[in-house]
Amino acid sequence: MNQTSAAKFDADRAGEYARQSRIALAGYDACHALSACMLSAALGAGRAARLLVAGAGGTAGEIITAATLEPHWSFVAVDPAPAMLELAKAQIAGANLSERVTFVEGLVSDLQQSPPFDAAIMIGVIHHLPGDAAKRAILSDIAARLKPQAPLVLAGNVRPYASQPELMAAWANLWRLHGTADAEIEEKLARILQGAEPPRSEEALAALLNETGFGTPLRFFASLFWGAWLIPRDND
C-alpha cells in the first residue's frame, strides 16, 4: 500500500473493517488459514522464519493464524495507515503475540534490505493500488527484501469489477444475506467501483510478478473476484 491508498483507511473505516471484510470476502478466515498452511508447506513445518507482512493493518488475521500454526515464526508488520495499524496492534496484543511482531508505520520501501526475509505476505492490498506502476513498485520492494526462492503469499481482487456483472450481483447478494438494505448495498458497490483498481486479469498479475523478480504464481484460493497465490522469489 502507498500513502495515497492509505488515506482511504481512516479511523471510521478502520472501526468497521473486521465486520465488513468478512462479508465482502466469502471465505475470509479460510483464505488466511490456507495462506498460513501454504507458507508452512513452502518453508518447512516447525522451522524458525522471519516474515514480512505488507499492508498489515486491520484484523491481523494473517499474522495471528500463521503465528498459531508456526510458533517459531516472527513478523515485521508494515502499514502506512495509522488507524489500521493501531487496530492490528490491538488484535496482536489480544492474542498475546506482541513479542513476536514488530510494527512499522510506513512503506515496505522504508525497510532495510538486509537481513532479507524468509517469506512475505500481502493480503488485500494489490487492488487498492492505482495503476500498474504502483503495483509494480510494491512488488519490487518486497522482492528486494526476500531471500532467493523465498515464498510470497499474495491475495486480492483481480479483474475490473464492471467487467463481471454476475459476480457484482452475487457480491450484492452477500450483503443482502447479512441484512444490508438495498440502498446501502448500492452505495457500497458504487464506492467499490470508484475506489479500487484490481489487476486486469490473472495473466496481467502474473506478468507484473515476473517483471518484479518473482516466479510463476500458484493459485490456492478463489472467491468471486478474490484470489490468493503462492509465488517464489526468483533465484538471483
Contacts in CASP RR format, 6 or more apart in sequence:
PFRMAT RR
TARGET T0000
AUTHOR 0000-0000-0000
METHOD contacts of the structure
MODEL  1
MNQTSAAKFDADRAGEYARQSRIALAGYDACHALSACMLSAALGAGRAAR
LLVAGAGGTAGEIITAATLEPHWSFVAVDPAPAMLELAKAQIAGANLSER
VTFVEGLVSDLQQSPPFDAAIMIGVIHHLPGDAAKRAILSDIAARLKPQA
PLVLAGNVRPYASQPELMAAWANLWRLHGTADAEIEEKLARILQGAEPPR
SEEALAALLNETGFGTPLRFFASLFWGAWLIPRDND
1 54 0 8 1.000
1 55 0 8 1.000
1 79 0 8 1.000
1 80 0 8 1.000
1 81 0 8 1.000
1 107 0 8 1.000
1 125 0 8 1.000
1 128 0 8 1.000
1 129 0 8 1.000
1 138 0 8 1.000
2 80 0 8 1.000
2 107 0 8 1.000
2 129 0 8 1.000
2 134 0 8 1.000
2 137 0 8 1.000
2 138 0 8 1.000
3 80 0 8 1.000
3 107 0 8 1.000
4 130 0 8 1.000
4 134 0 8 1.000
5 125 0 8 1.000
5 128 0 8 1.000
5 129 0 8 1.000
5 130 0 8 1.000
5 134 0 8 1.000
6 79 0 8 1.000
6 80 0 8 1.000
6 81 0 8 1.000
6 84 0 8 1.000
7 81 0 8 1.000
8 128 0 8 1.000
8 195 0 8 1.000
9 17 0 8 1.000
9 57 0 8 1.000
9 81 0 8 1.000
9 83 0 8 1.000
9 84 0 8 1.000
10 81 0 8 1.000
10 83 0 8 1.000
11 83 0 8 1.000
13 83 0 8 1.000
14 58 0 8 1.000
14 81 0 8 1.000
14 83 0 8 1.000
14 84 0 8 1.000
14 86 0 8 1.000
14 87 0 8 1.000
15 83 0 8 1.000
15 87 0 8 1.000
17 58 0 8 1.000
17 59 0 8 1.000
17 84 0 8 1.000
17 87 0 8 1.000
18 58 0 8 1.000
18 59 0 8 1.000
18 87 0 8 1.000
21 28 0 8 1.000
21 59 0 8 1.000
22 28 0 8 1.000
22 29 0 8 1.000
23 174 0 8 1.000
23 175 0 8 1.000
23 178 0 8 1.000
23 180 0 8 1.000
24 171 0 8 1.000
24 174 0 8 1.000
25 31 0 8 1.000
25 223 0 8 1.000
25 226 0 8 1.000
26 174 0 8 1.000
26 223 0 8 1.000
26 224 0 8 1.000
27 223 0 8 1.000
29 65 0 8 1.000
30 221 0 8 1.000
31 123 0 8 1.000
31 155 0 8 1.000
31 221 0 8 1.000
31 223 0 8 1.000
31 226 0 8 1.000
31 227 0 8 1.000
31 228 0 8 1.000
32 61 0 8 1.000
32 62 0 8 1.000
32 65 0 8 1.000
32 123 0 8 1.000
33 65 0 8 1.000
34 220 0 8 1.000
34 221 0 8 1.000
34 228 0 8 1.000
35 62 0 8 1.000
35 65 0 8 1.000
35 66 0 8 1.000
35 121 0 8 1.000
35 123 0 8 1.000
35 153 0 8 1.000
35 155 0 8 1.000
35 221 0 8 1.000
35 228 0 8 1.000
36 62 0 8 1.000
36 65 0 8 1.000
36 66 0 8 1.000
36 68 0 8 1.000
36 69 0 8 1.000
36 70 0 8 1.000
37 69 0 8 1.000
38 151 0 8 1.000
38 153 0 8 1.000
38 220 0 8 1.000
38 230 0 8 1.000
39 51 0 8 1.000
39 66 0 8 1.000
39 70 0 8 1.000
39 119 0 8 1.000
39 121 0 8 1.000
39 151 0 8 1.000
39 153 0 8 1.000
39 230 0 8 1.000
40 46 0 8 1.000
40 66 0 8 1.000
40 69 0 8 1.000
40 70 0 8 1.000
42 119 0 8 1.000
42 151 0 8 1.000
42 230 0 8 1.000
42 232 0 8 1.000
43 49 0 8 1.000
43 118 0 8 1.000
43 119 0 8 1.000
43 151 0 8 1.000
45 70 0 8 1.000
46 70 0 8 1.000
46 71 0 8 1.000
46 72 0 8 1.000
47 70 0 8 1.000
47 72 0 8 1.000
48 72 0 8 1.000
48 73 0 8 1.000
49 70 0 8 1.000
49 72 0 8 1.000
49 73 0 8 1.000
49 74 0 8 1.000
49 118 0 8 1.000
49 119 0 8 1.000
50 73 0 8 1.000
50 74 0 8 1.000
50 75 0 8 1.000
50 76 0 8 1.000
50 115 0 8 1.000
50 117 0 8 1.000
50 118 0 8 1.000
51 66 0 8 1.000
51 73 0 8 1.000
51 74 0 8 1.000
51 75 0 8 1.000
51 76 0 8 1.000
51 117 0 8 1.000
51 118 0 8 1.000
51 119 0 8 1.000
51 120 0 8 1.000
51 121 0 8 1.000
52 75 0 8 1.000
52 76 0 8 1.000
52 78 0 8 1.000
52 108 0 8 1.000
52 111 0 8 1.000
52 117 0 8 1.000
52 119 0 8 1.000
52 120 0 8 1.000
52 121 0 8 1.000
52 142 0 8 1.000
52 145 0 8 1.000
52 146 0 8 1.000
53 62 0 8 1.000
53 63 0 8 1.000
53 75 0 8 1.000
53 76 0 8 1.000
53 77 0 8 1.000
53 78 0 8 1.000
53 120 0 8 1.000
53 121 0 8 1.000
53 122 0 8 1.000
54 78 0 8 1.000
54 108 0 8 1.000
54 120 0 8 1.000
54 121 0 8 1.000
54 122 0 8 1.000
54 125 0 8 1.000
54 138 0 8 1.000
54 142 0 8 1.000
55 77 0 8 1.000
55 78 0 8 1.000
55 79 0 8 1.000
55 80 0 8 1.000
55 84 0 8 1.000
55 122 0 8 1.000
55 123 0 8 1.000
55 124 0 8 1.000
55 125 0 8 1.000
56 62 0 8 1.000
56 63 0 8 1.000
56 75 0 8 1.000
56 77 0 8 1.000
56 78 0 8 1.000
56 79 0 8 1.000
56 85 0 8 1.000
56 88 0 8 1.000
56 103 0 8 1.000
57 77 0 8 1.000
57 79 0 8 1.000
57 81 0 8 1.000
57 84 0 8 1.000
57 85 0 8 1.000
57 87 0 8 1.000
57 88 0 8 1.000
58 84 0 8 1.000
58 85 0 8 1.000
58 87 0 8 1.000
58 88 0 8 1.000
58 91 0 8 1.000
59 87 0 8 1.000
59 88 0 8 1.000
59 91 0 8 1.000
60 77 0 8 1.000
60 87 0 8 1.000
60 88 0 8 1.000
60 91 0 8 1.000
60 92 0 8 1.000
60 95 0 8 1.000
60 101 0 8 1.000
61 91 0 8 1.000
62 121 0 8 1.000
62 123 0 8 1.000
62 153 0 8 1.000
63 75 0 8 1.000
63 77 0 8 1.000
63 88 0 8 1.000
63 92 0 8 1.000
63 97 0 8 1.000
63 101 0 8 1.000
63 121 0 8 1.000
64 91 0 8 1.000
64 92 0 8 1.000
64 95 0 8 1.000
64 97 0 8 1.000
66 73 0 8 1.000
66 75 0 8 1.000
66 121 0 8 1.000
67 73 0 8 1.000
67 75 0 8 1.000
67 95 0 8 1.000
67 97 0 8 1.000
67 100 0 8 1.000
67 101 0 8 1.000
73 100 0 8 1.000
74 100 0 8 1.000
74 101 0 8 1.000
74 102 0 8 1.000
75 100 0 8 1.000
75 101 0 8 1.000
75 102 0 8 1.000
76 101 0 8 1.000
76 102 0 8 1.000
76 104 0 8 1.000
76 111 0 8 1.000
76 117 0 8 1.000
77 85 0 8 1.000
77 88 0 8 1.000
77 92 0 8 1.000
77 101 0 8 1.000
77 102 0 8 1.000
77 103 0 8 1.000
77 104 0 8 1.000
78 103 0 8 1.000
78 104 0 8 1.000
78 106 0 8 1.000
78 107 0 8 1.000
78 108 0 8 1.000
78 110 0 8 1.000
78 111 0 8 1.000
79 85 0 8 1.000
79 88 0 8 1.000
79 103 0 8 1.000
79 104 0 8 1.000
79 105 0 8 1.000
79 106 0 8 1.000
80 105 0 8 1.000
80 106 0 8 1.000
80 107 0 8 1.000
82 105 0 8 1.000
85 103 0 8 1.000
85 105 0 8 1.000
88 103 0 8 1.000
89 98 0 8 1.000
89 103 0 8 1.000
92 98 0 8 1.000
92 101 0 8 1.000
104 110 0 8 1.000
104 111 0 8 1.000
107 141 0 8 1.000
108 138 0 8 1.000
108 141 0 8 1.000
108 142 0 8 1.000
108 145 0 8 1.000
109 137 0 8 1.000
109 141 0 8 1.000
111 145 0 8 1.000
112 145 0 8 1.000
113 144 0 8 1.000
113 145 0 8 1.000
116 145 0 8 1.000
116 146 0 8 1.000
116 147 0 8 1.000
116 150 0 8 1.000
117 145 0 8 1.000
117 146 0 8 1.000
117 147 0 8 1.000
117 150 0 8 1.000
118 146 0 8 1.000
118 147 0 8 1.000
118 150 0 8 1.000
119 146 0 8 1.000
119 150 0 8 1.000
119 151 0 8 1.000
119 152 0 8 1.000
119 153 0 8 1.000
120 142 0 8 1.000
120 145 0 8 1.000
120 146 0 8 1.000
120 150 0 8 1.000
120 151 0 8 1.000
120 152 0 8 1.000
120 153 0 8 1.000
121 152 0 8 1.000
121 153 0 8 1.000
122 138 0 8 1.000
122 142 0 8 1.000
122 152 0 8 1.000
122 153 0 8 1.000
122 154 0 8 1.000
122 155 0 8 1.000
123 153 0 8 1.000
123 154 0 8 1.000
123 155 0 8 1.000
123 156 0 8 1.000
123 228 0 8 1.000
124 155 0 8 1.000
124 156 0 8 1.000
124 157 0 8 1.000
125 138 0 8 1.000
125 156 0 8 1.000
126 135 0 8 1.000
126 138 0 8 1.000
126 154 0 8 1.000
126 156 0 8 1.000
126 157 0 8 1.000
126 198 0 8 1.000
126 199 0 8 1.000
126 205 0 8 1.000
127 156 0 8 1.000
127 157 0 8 1.000
127 158 0 8 1.000
127 196 0 8 1.000
127 197 0 8 1.000
127 198 0 8 1.000
127 199 0 8 1.000
128 195 0 8 1.000
128 196 0 8 1.000
128 197 0 8 1.000
129 135 0 8 1.000
129 138 0 8 1.000
129 197 0 8 1.000
130 197 0 8 1.000
131 197 0 8 1.000
132 208 0 8 1.000
135 199 0 8 1.000
135 208 0 8 1.000
136 208 0 8 1.000
136 211 0 8 1.000
136 212 0 8 1.000
139 208 0 8 1.000
139 209 0 8 1.000
139 212 0 8 1.000
139 213 0 8 1.000
139 214 0 8 1.000
140 212 0 8 1.000
140 213 0 8 1.000
142 152 0 8 1.000
142 212 0 8 1.000
143 212 0 8 1.000
143 213 0 8 1.000
143 214 0 8 1.000
143 233 0 8 1.000
143 234 0 8 1.000
146 152 0 8 1.000
146 233 0 8 1.000
147 233 0 8 1.000
148 233 0 8 1.000
148 234 0 8 1.000
148 235 0 8 1.000
148 236 0 8 1.000
149 232 0 8 1.000
149 233 0 8 1.000
149 234 0 8 1.000
149 235 0 8 1.000
150 232 0 8 1.000
150 233 0 8 1.000
151 230 0 8 1.000
151 231 0 8 1.000
151 232 0 8 1.000
151 233 0 8 1.000
152 214 0 8 1.000
152 230 0 8 1.000
152 231 0 8 1.000
152 232 0 8 1.000
152 233 0 8 1.000
153 228 0 8 1.000
153 229 0 8 1.000
153 230 0 8 1.000
153 231 0 8 1.000
154 209 0 8 1.000
154 217 0 8 1.000
154 228 0 8 1.000
154 229 0 8 1.000
154 231 0 8 1.000
155 221 0 8 1.000
155 226 0 8 1.000
155 227 0 8 1.000
155 228 0 8 1.000
155 229 0 8 1.000
156 198 0 8 1.000
156 225 0 8 1.000
156 226 0 8 1.000
156 227 0 8 1.000
156 228 0 8 1.000
157 196 0 8 1.000
157 198 0 8 1.000
157 225 0 8 1.000
157 226 0 8 1.000
157 227 0 8 1.000
158 198 0 8 1.000
158 199 0 8 1.000
158 201 0 8 1.000
158 202 0 8 1.000
158 205 0 8 1.000
158 225 0 8 1.000
158 226 0 8 1.000
158 227 0 8 1.000
159 198 0 8 1.000
159 199 0 8 1.000
159 200 0 8 1.000
159 201 0 8 1.000
159 225 0 8 1.000
160 198 0 8 1.000
160 200 0 8 1.000
161 167 0 8 1.000
161 168 0 8 1.000
161 192 0 8 1.000
161 193 0 8 1.000
161 196 0 8 1.000
161 198 0 8 1.000
161 225 0 8 1.000
162 168 0 8 1.000
162 193 0 8 1.000
164 225 0 8 1.000
167 224 0 8 1.000
167 225 0 8 1.000
168 189 0 8 1.000
170 224 0 8 1.000
171 189 0 8 1.000
171 192 0 8 1.000
171 224 0 8 1.000
171 225 0 8 1.000
172 185 0 8 1.000
172 189 0 8 1.000
175 184 0 8 1.000
175 185 0 8 1.000
175 188 0 8 1.000
176 182 0 8 1.000
176 185 0 8 1.000
180 188 0 8 1.000
198 225 0 8 1.000
199 205 0 8 1.000
199 208 0 8 1.000
202 217 0 8 1.000
202 219 0 8 1.000
205 217 0 8 1.000
205 229 0 8 1.000
206 216 0 8 1.000
206 217 0 8 1.000
209 215 0 8 1.000
209 217 0 8 1.000
209 231 0 8 1.000
213 233 0 8 1.000
213 234 0 8 1.000
213 236 0 8 1.000
214 231 0 8 1.000
214 232 0 8 1.000
214 233 0 8 1.000
214 234 0 8 1.000
215 231 0 8 1.000
215 232 0 8 1.000
215 233 0 8 1.000
215 234 0 8 1.000
216 231 0 8 1.000
217 229 0 8 1.000
217 230 0 8 1.000
217 231 0 8 1.000
218 229 0 8 1.000
218 230 0 8 1.000
218 231 0 8 1.000
219 227 0 8 1.000
219 228 0 8 1.000
219 229 0 8 1.000
220 228 0 8 1.000
220 229 0 8 1.000
220 230 0 8 1.000
221 227 0 8 1.000
221 228 0 8 1.000
222 228 0 8 1.000
END
